[in-house]
Amino acid sequence: MTPVEVRHLELRRGLLGYRRSSVERVLEDVADSFESVWRERGSLAERIEMLEVELARHVELETLLRSTLVSAERAAQDLKEQARREGNLIVSEANGEARRVLRDAITEKERVFGDTRRVQSLLRSALVVFDELPDEQPSRDVSPGATSETETTSPTERAESSRGFQRLAG
């Protein structure tokens, strides 16, 4: 029963007042209704208590998640910064290594060019000496019936051979 229903309840009257049976029935209905409301109030109070505990747990989880999120953001920022520093270090080391390799390559190139010039000058000297040899120089390995190289080659052929050798050396 609602409070409005209780207030508008009309009891039957008898000779000496209200009829006892209708009053008892109304009191019983009011007691049942009150008991029902009391039980419902108790279960709702328990439910409120459970929800408050759950709410407190959720608030605690939210706080934990926020702090975790802040920590994760901070860690991500730190990792980015560390990766940037490491990247810069790797780039500078690579640049240093590239400069060293370039210096070594230039040094090696200079050495090879120096060796090449030395070999070219030796070859030119040998060609000059070869061109200055007289045509009738006897062969060192003279065996019966053998002819020396200078005897079989004409001066023109020797000059052409010498020029070809100079082109190869150059």
Secondary structure, DSSP 8 states (H G I E B T S, - for coil): --HHHHHT----EETTEE-HHHHHHHHHHHHHHHHHHHHHHHHHHHHHHHHHHHHHHHHHHHHHHHHHHHHHHHHHHHHHHHHHHHHHHHHHHHHHHHHHHHHHHHHHHHHHHHHHHHHHHHHHHHHHHHHHS-TT---SS--TT---HHHHS-HHHHHHHHHHHHHHH-
